[in-house]
Amino acid sequence: METYTCEMHPDVHIDKPGKCPKCGMELTLSKDMGKTPNTGKKGSGRRCC
């Protein structure tokens, strides 16, 4: 599912393009699609050696 967000208000997530309800800026397609959420653990999860 596509999600659109405001560059100034990343907490705004809307399922269709349009304007931000907080400031009126154009919403952009979220770049976070398909990424796993940050678990708060240190490191990248990659093994060095």
C-alpha positions in Angstrom: 0.0 0.0 0.0 1.3 3.4 -0.9 1.7 6.0 1.8 2.2 9.7 1.3 3.8 11.9 3.9 4.7 15.6 4.5 8.4 16.5 4.5 7.8 18.9 7.3 5.5 16.6 9.3 6.7 13.0 9.1 4.0 11.9 11.5 1.4 12.6 8.7 0.7 9.4 6.7 -2.1 9.4 4.1 -3.0 6.7 1.6 -3.4 9.1 -1.4 -1.6 12.2 -2.8 -2.7 15.6 -1.8 -1.9 18.3 0.7 -0.7 18.1 4.3 -3.6 18.8 6.7 -1.1 20.6 9.1 0.7 23.0 6.7 -0.7 22.6 3.2 2.5 21.3 1.6 2.2 18.7 -1.2 2.5 15.2 0.2 5.2 13.0 -1.3 5.4 9.2 -1.6 7.0 7.8 1.5 10.5 6.6 1.2 10.1 4.2 4.1 8.0 1.7 2.1 9.2 -1.9 2.6 11.7 -1.0 5.3 11.7 -2.8 8.6 11.1 -0.7 11.7 14.0 0.5 13.8 14.2 -1.8 16.9 16.5 0.6 18.8 19.4 -1.8 18.8 22.9 -0.5 18.2 24.7 -1.4 15.0 23.6 -2.2 11.5 23.0 -5.9 12.1 25.7 -6.8 9.6 28.6 -9.0 10.6 32.0 -7.6 10.0 34.0 -10.8 9.9 
